[in-house]
Amino acid sequence: MKKSLIVIGALCLMAVGGCNTTDGQKEYYHDEPFKQADRPHTTAFKYIKNFSGQKVAAGQMDEVQTIRYYQGGKRVGLTQFVVSTWFGTVTEDEIKKRLTRLVKRRFPNDDAPSQAISTYRNLEDFGAYTRKSGCVFMSFYKRLKGVNLADNDGGAPDFIGSFTICGGLTVTPEKFIQSIAQAGESDSAAFREATR
């Protein structure tokens, strides 16, 4: 598995376009072990109540950062960020399927996870979310960095995430998806305070 991810990574870096991966590969797209993050990679931590830390693993020669988010010591999210390129086409149906899998993972005996799915859309960004039994389930793709100079880029997503948060958010799910951005230097103090 690790060798296949390295080969996929090398092909992605050589490709003129973005990196096409299967949904399963996106979920486990890292070559190195996860390490505790000492600075934030995104601003998602600001909107998770009782946020307790991030772990990050690099892959594809540091091209993809896979980040786990924790709330009260429990993992509540997983994201991948492509540092200098972008993911291949991600469809809205894929995001909705990921959302359904999140709900089924949390409620495995629920035969029909037919709760209403709400969507978020802003330019090329798309997200889907739902609530069930006090939990919020979200899956989305976004463009965190600006469009680069490659004429085949077109603003394709460079950030994909999924969250299951049962301990609360400080904003609505739609605002959470909308507000996540790359963390800046000014976010480091708030991150250190949140993870003390």
C-alpha positions in Angstrom: 0.0 0.0 0.0 2.7 2.4 1.0 4.7 1.8 -2.3 1.5 2.3 -4.3 0.9 5.7 -2.6 4.5 6.7 -3.3 4.0 5.8 -7.0 0.7 7.6 -7.2 2.4 10.6 -5.5 5.2 10.6 -8.0 2.8 10.4 -10.9 0.8 13.3 -9.5 3.9 15.5 -9.2 4.9 14.8 -12.8 1.4 15.3 -14.1 0.5 18.5 -15.9 -2.9 18.5 -14.3 -4.0 17.7 -10.8 -3.9 14.5 -9.0 -6.7 12.0 -9.6 -7.2 9.6 -6.7 -9.9 7.2 -5.6 -12.1 8.1 -2.7 -10.4 5.4 -0.6 -6.9 6.7 -1.4 -7.9 10.3 -0.4 -9.0 9.1 3.0 -5.7 7.4 3.8 -3.3 9.5 1.7 -0.1 9.7 3.8 3.3 8.1 3.8 4.6 9.1 7.2 3.3 8.4 10.8 1.0 11.1 12.3 2.7 13.6 14.5 1.3 16.1 17.0 1.0 19.5 15.3 2.6 22.4 17.2 1.0 25.0 14.9 -2.4 25.0 13.1 -2.6 23.9 9.5 -6.1 25.3 9.0 -8.5 27.6 11.0 -11.0 24.7 11.7 -9.8 24.6 15.3 -11.4 27.9 16.0 -14.9 26.6 15.4 -14.8 23.2 17.3 -15.8 23.4 20.9 -13.3 21.7 23.3 -10.8 21.4 20.5 -7.8 19.5 21.8 -5.3 19.2 18.9 -4.2 18.3 15.4 -2.0 15.5 14.1 -0.5 15.7 10.7 1.2 13.3 8.3 3.0 14.2 5.2 2.9 12.2 2.0 4.1 12.4 -1.6 7.3 14.1 -0.7 5.4 16.6 1.5 2.9 17.4 -1.3 -0.2 16.1 0.6 -0.8 17.0 4.2 -3.3 14.6 5.9 -4.6 16.2 9.1 -6.6 14.7 11.9 -8.6 17.0 14.2 -9.4 16.2 17.9 -12.2 17.3 20.2 -11.7 16.4 23.9 -9.1 13.8 22.9 -11.4 12.1 20.4 -10.8 12.3 16.6 -13.6 14.2 14.9 -12.2 15.1 11.5 -9.9 14.2 8.7 -8.7 16.5 5.9 -6.2 16.4 3.1 -4.5 19.5 1.6 -2.4 19.4 -1.6 0.4 21.9 -1.1 1.2 23.1 -4.6 -1.1 21.3 -7.0 -4.7 20.2 -6.7 -6.9 17.1 -6.5 -8.5 15.8 -9.7 -12.2 16.3 -10.2 -14.3 15.7 -7.1 -18.0 15.4 -7.7 -20.9 16.5 -5.5 -22.1 12.9 -5.5 -18.8 11.7 -4.1 -19.1 14.2 -1.2 -22.7 13.1 -0.5 -21.6 9.5 -0.5 -18.8 10.3 2.0 -21.4 12.1 4.2 -23.6 9.0 4.1 -20.7 6.8 5.1 -19.9 9.1 8.1 -23.5 8.7 9.3 -23.5 4.9 8.8 -20.2 4.6 10.7 -21.7 6.5 13.6 -25.1 4.7 13.4 -24.3 1.2 11.9 -27.7 -0.3 12.7 -29.7 2.5 11.1 -31.0 0.9 8.0 -32.1 4.1 6.3 -29.9 7.1 7.0 -32.5 9.2 5.1 -32.2 12.4 7.1 -32.2 15.7 5.1 -28.9 16.6 3.5 -28.2 20.3 3.3 -25.6 21.7 0.9 -23.1 24.6 0.8 -21.8 26.1 -2.4 -19.5 29.1 -3.0 -17.8 29.4 -6.4 -16.0 26.1 -6.9 -16.4 25.0 -3.2 -19.0 22.4 -2.3 -20.1 20.8 1.0 -22.9 18.6 2.3 -23.9 18.3 5.9 -26.6 16.8 8.1 -27.5 16.5 11.8 -28.6 13.4 13.6 -29.0 12.7 17.4 -27.1 15.8 18.4 -24.2 15.2 16.0 -23.2 17.2 12.9 -21.8 15.4 9.9 -20.0 17.3 7.2 -18.0 16.5 4.0 -16.7 19.0 1.6 -14.1 20.2 -0.9 -12.6 23.6 -1.1 -9.9 25.7 -2.7 -7.8 27.1 0.1 -5.0 28.6 -2.0 -5.6 31.0 -4.9 -5.7 29.8 -8.5 -2.1 29.3 -9.7 -0.7 30.1 -13.1 -1.2 26.7 -14.7 -3.8 27.1 -17.4 -5.3 23.7 -16.7 -5.9 24.4 -13.0 -9.2 26.2 -13.2 -9.4 26.5 -9.4 -9.9 22.8 -8.8 -10.1 21.8 -5.1 -6.9 21.4 -3.1 -8.6 20.6 0.3 -11.1 17.8 1.1 -12.5 17.2 4.5 -14.9 15.1 6.6 -16.0 15.8 10.2 -18.3 14.1 12.7 -18.8 16.5 15.6 -21.0 15.6 18.5 -19.6 17.9 21.1 -20.6 21.1 19.3 -19.5 23.8 17.0 -19.2 27.5 17.7 -20.8 28.3 14.3 -23.4 26.6 12.0 -22.2 23.8 9.8 -22.4 26.0 6.7 -20.4 28.7 8.4 -17.9 26.1 9.5 -17.3 24.9 5.9 -17.2 28.4 4.6 -14.8 29.7 7.3 -12.1 27.1 7.1 -8.9 28.7 5.6 -5.2 28.1 5.7 -3.9 29.1 9.1 -1.7 32.1 9.3 1.0 33.2 11.8 -1.7 35.2 13.7 -3.6 31.9 14.4 -0.7 30.2 16.3 -1.3 31.9 19.7 -5.0 30.9 19.7 -4.0 27.3 18.6 -1.5 27.1 21.5 -4.1 28.3 23.9 -6.7 25.8 22.7 -4.3 22.9 23.0 -2.9 23.6 26.4 
